[in-house]
Amino acid sequence: MDLPVMPPVSPMLAKAVADIPAGMLYEAKWDGFRVIVFRDGEDVEIASRTTKSLTRYFPEVVDAARAELPPRCVVDGEIVIAHDGRLHFEELLERIHPADSRVRTLAARTPASLVAFDLLALGSDTLVHEPQSARREALVEALRPAGAPVYTAPATRDQELARRWFTQFEGAGLDGVVAKPLDLPYRPGDRAMFKIKHARTADCVVAGYRLHKSGPVVGSLLLGLYDDRGELQHVGVCASFPMARRRALVEELAPLRMDDVSGHPWGAWTDESAHATRRMPGGPSRWSGGKDLSWMPLRPERVCEVAYDHMEGSRFRHTAQFRHWRPDRTPESCTYAQLEEPVGYDLGQLLPG
């Protein structure tokens, strides 16, 4: 492979802001695997956000790159899995599997797509020093002949349209809006763009915690919500605490600690078969990668308010942010019914074909 921009390249990133800024290029914030795709003829390399190779996990994207991308190019984009009108992030996670046969089975069953939103090199020319506006024009022209499953990310300079996208696209599983300054060169690894993500709150039951990797302090609180059958489902964690707060939480939660999990709603967490029908905080999994998934069970009697961006199925897509305790709420009142449902949006309108 001999390209004007060669791996490793760290992708340009975005910093969070509260509102959509004026006078920029706006795109949807895709909820997938951020990648930089390098193509030199038949040679294709797919690099992750951390510059690690993802090539073996997405053979159908490699084939699509050979068929649909320009013969020599470097493209910044997102690998997504889309069907039934929305994105499915959890199906992407299933691809990171050591068995090639399993990867190829999943590639045939739920094929991934490449959504391109920046162009770093084309032919023998590097574009990283060109402004965002010029790179966008070059991307649109270079990918004009491309067909599914390679797509050019929709973009606009209309701030009001971007505001509508922010509301509409969430129903298809997208993650907000990215705003890019028009005169911005490509700055690998820098948070030079802006991201506007959805922010919501929920009252959750604190039903346990995991210890921090640094020692006997709280690493993360395990959160639960009651479903319509009255069962407490694990929906995620909140984990961003100063070290002093982590130490204080150990003592604060000590009266709720249980000696064993037998009487806990997640008492069957070590039973792998139980995870097929229940949301529990860990258990046997090929994704554990040697991590300590043990946890301290707590009587599910305390409620906290957390901030979250959006749901992936029945759980928080990202780590939630602790707001404060809610002594005025009973655990039984913490149900899925409180969660705001985004208006449905058919992703086929963005990714046709």
RODO-340569 format. One record per residue (C-alpha): residue in one letter; x, y, z. Coordinates in steps of 0.2 Angstrom, whole numbers, padded with zeros to 4 digits, always signed. Example, Ala and Ser with C-alpha at 12.3 -4.5 7.8 and 13.67 -1.06 7.14 Angstrom:
! RODO-340569
A+0062-0022+0039/S+0068-0005+0036/
! end
This chain:
! RODO-340569
M+0000+0000+0000/D+0007+0017-0005/L-0005+0032-0002/P-0001+0050+0001/V-0009+0047+0019/M-0004+0031+0027/P-0009+0022+0043/P-0009+0025+0057/V-0020+0040+0057/S-0030+0046+0072/P-0047+0052+0067/M-0052+0070+0070/L-0064+0071+0085/A-0078+0083+0092/K-0080+0091+0109/A-0098+0092+0116/V-0107+0108+0116/A-0125+0112+0122/D-0132+0119+0106/I-0130+0119+0087/P-0118+0133+0083/A-0121+0144+0068/G-0112+0145+0051/M-0105+0127+0050/L-0107+0111+0040/Y-0119+0099+0049/E-0121+0080+0049/A-0129+0067+0059/K-0119+0059+0072/W-0119+0041+0067/D-0119+0027+0081/G-0107+0014+0074/F-0088+0011+0073/R-0078+0026+0068/V-0066+0020+0055/I-0053+0027+0042/V-0053+0016+0027/F-0037+0015+0016/R-0039+0009-0002/D-0024+0006-0014/G-0031-0005-0028/E-0035-0022-0021/D-0027-0018-0004/V-0039-0012+0009/E-0036-0008+0027/I-0050-0003+0040/A-0043+0006+0055/S-0052+0010+0071/R-0053+0026+0081/T-0038+0019+0091/T-0029+0015+0075/K-0031-0004+0077/S-0036-0015+0062/L-0054-0020+0060/T-0052-0027+0043/R-0054-0045+0047/Y-0071-0041+0056/F-0080-0033+0041/P-0076-0043+0026/E-0091-0037+0017/V-0085-0019+0020/V-0068-0023+0012/D-0077-0030-0003/A-0088-0014-0004/A-0073-0003-0003/R-0065-0012-0018/A-0081-0011-0028/E-0087+0007-0023/L-0073+0018-0017/P-0061+0027-0029/P-0046+0015-0033/R-0034+0025-0022/C-0041+0035-0007/V-0042+0037+0011/V-0060+0040+0018/D-0065+0044+0036/G-0082+0037+0041/E-0093+0025+0051/I-0097+0007+0050/V-0115+0004+0054/I-0127-0010+0054/A-0144-0004+0049/H-0161-0014+0046/D-0179-0012+0050/G-0177+0007+0049/R-0164+0010+0062/L-0146+0007+0068/H-0141-0008+0078/F-0125-0005+0088/E-0126-0021+0098/E-0125-0031+0082/L-0108-0022+0078/L-0101-0028+0094/E-0105-0046+0090/R-0092-0045+0075/I-0077-0043+0086/H-0076-0062+0087/P-0060-0073+0086/A-0068-0086+0075/D-0067-0081+0056/S-0082-0093+0053/R-0093-0083+0065/V-0088-0066+0058/R-0092-0072+0040/T-0109-0079+0046/L-0114-0063+0054/A-0108-0053+0039/A-0120-0063+0028/R-0134-0062+0041/T-0133-0044+0046/P-0121-0035+0033/A-0113-0018+0038/S-0113-0002+0028/L-0100+0012+0027/V-0106+0029+0029/A-0092+0041+0023/F-0091+0059+0029/D-0073+0065+0025/L-0060+0062+0012/L-0041+0063+0017/A-0033+0058+0001/L-0038+0055-0017/G-0027+0047-0030/S-0009+0054-0027/D-0016+0070-0018/T-0017+0073+0001/L-0032+0083+0006/V-0029+0085+0025/H-0023+0103+0023/E-0038+0108+0013/P-0053+0116+0022/Q-0068+0106+0027/S-0079+0114+0013/A-0067+0109+0000/R-0065+0091+0007/R-0084+0089+0007/E-0085+0094-0011/A-0071+0082-0016/L-0080+0068-0006/V-0097+0071-0014/E-0089+0070-0031/A-0078+0056-0028/L-0092+0045-0021/R-0105+0050-0033/P-0104+0034-0043/A-0104+0023-0027/G-0119+0012-0022/A-0125+0003-0007/P-0118-0002+0005/V-0106+0013+0003/Y-0115+0030+0007/T-0110+0048+0008/A-0117+0055+0024/P-0130+0068+0021/A-0124+0086+0026/T-0131+0103+0026/R-0126+0121+0030/D-0144+0125+0035/Q-0144+0127+0054/E-0163+0125+0056/L-0163+0109+0046/A-0149+0103+0057/R-0161+0107+0072/R-0174+0096+0064/W-0162+0082+0060/F-0157+0083+0079/T-0175+0078+0083/Q-0180+0067+0069/F-0165+0056+0067/E-0165+0050+0085/G-0179+0039+0081/A-0168+0029+0069/G-0155+0026+0082/L-0143+0041+0078/D-0134+0050+0091/G-0136+0068+0088/V-0128+0081+0076/V-0110+0085+0072/A-0105+0103+0067/K-0089+0106+0057/P-0081+0123+0054/L-0081+0126+0035/D-0062+0132+0035/L-0056+0118+0046/P-0042+0107+0040/Y-0041+0089+0045/R-0033+0088+0062/P-0030+0070+0067/G-0033+0067+0085/D-0039+0084+0089/R-0057+0088+0096/A-0059+0102+0083/M-0077+0099+0078/F-0093+0100+0089/K-0105+0087+0094/I-0123+0090+0101/K-0130+0075+0109/H-0147+0071+0117/A-0148+0073+0136/R-0161+0066+0146/T-0163+0061+0164/A-0171+0045+0173/D-0173+0039+0191/C-0165+0023+0193/V-0164+0010+0207/V-0146+0007+0213/A-0144-0011+0215/G-0126-0014+0217/Y-0108-0008+0213/R-0092-0013+0206/L-0075-0008+0214/H-0063+0004+0205/K-0048-0004+0197/S-0037+0007+0208/G-0043-0001+0225/P-0057-0004+0237/V-0068+0011+0231/V-0083+0012+0221/G-0080+0011+0202/S-0098+0011+0196/L-0115+0010+0202/L-0126-0003+0194/L-0143+0004+0189/G-0160-0005+0187/L-0177-0001+0180/Y-0193-0011+0183/D-0201-0018+0168/D-0220-0021+0165/R-0219-0038+0174/G-0212-0030+0190/E-0194-0037+0187/L-0179-0026+0190/Q-0168-0026+0174/H-0150-0020+0173/V-0150-0004+0162/G-0132+0002+0164/V-0120+0010+0175/C-0115+0028+0181/A-0096+0029+0184/S-0089+0047+0183/F-0085+0051+0201/P-0070+0060+0209/M-0059+0049+0220/A-0065+0056+0236/R-0083+0053+0231/R-0079+0035+0227/R-0072+0032+0244/A-0087+0041+0252/L-0099+0030+0243/V-0092+0014+0250/E-0097+0020+0267/E-0113+0028+0262/L-0119+0012+0254/A-0113+0000+0267/P-0129-0002+0276/L-0137-0009+0260/R-0124-0022+0256/M-0129-0040+0255/D-0119-0055+0261/D-0124-0065+0246/V-0134-0063+0230/S-0147-0076+0234/G-0161-0064+0238/H-0156-0051+0226/P-0166-0048+0210/W-0150-0052+0200/G-0146-0067+0211/A-0145-0078+0195/W-0131-0067+0187/T-0118-0081+0187/D-0131-0092+0177/E-0127-0089+0159/S-0144-0096+0153/A-0153-0083+0164/H-0145-0069+0154/A-0156-0074+0139/T-0172-0067+0147/R-0165-0055+0161/R-0154-0040+0161/M-0141-0043+0174/P-0124-0034+0177/G-0111-0047+0171/G-0110-0066+0170/P-0101-0077+0158/S-0097-0069+0142/R-0084-0069+0128/W-0084-0050+0129/S-0077-0050+0147/G-0059-0051+0140/G-0053-0056+0157/K-0061-0041+0166/D-0067-0043+0183/L-0086-0043+0182/S-0089-0047+0200/W-0100-0034+0210/M-0106-0030+0227/P-0125-0033+0228/L-0135-0020+0237/R-0153-0020+0243/P-0163-0011+0229/E-0169+0002+0241/R-0161+0019+0235/V-0165+0029+0220/C-0154+0041+0210/E-0157+0053+0196/V-0145+0050+0181/A-0142+0059+0164/Y-0141+0049+0149/D-0141+0052+0130/H-0151+0038+0122/M-0156+0020+0124/E-0150+0005+0114/G-0164-0007+0116/S-0168-0009+0134/R-0152-0001+0142/F-0142+0015+0141/R-0131+0016+0126/H-0117+0025+0136/T-0112+0027+0154/A-0125+0038+0163/Q-0120+0053+0173/F-0125+0053+0192/R-0135+0069+0196/H-0141+0066+0214/W-0150+0055+0226/R-0169+0055+0225/P-0175+0051+0243/D-0193+0056+0237/R-0194+0042+0225/T-0198+0024+0229/P-0189+0010+0219/E-0205+0003+0213/S-0209+0019+0204/C-0193+0018+0194/T-0200+0010+0178/Y-0197+0010+0159/A-0213+0020+0158/Q-0204+0036+0163/L-0192+0036+0148/E-0195+0047+0134/E-0198+0038+0117/P-0191+0047+0102/V-0202+0049+0087/G-0199+0035+0075/Y-0189+0039+0059/D-0185+0027+0045/L-0167+0026+0042/G-0171+0020+0024/Q-0173+0039+0020/L-0155+0042+0024/L-0147+0025+0018/P-0158+0020+0003/G-0156+0004-0006/
! end
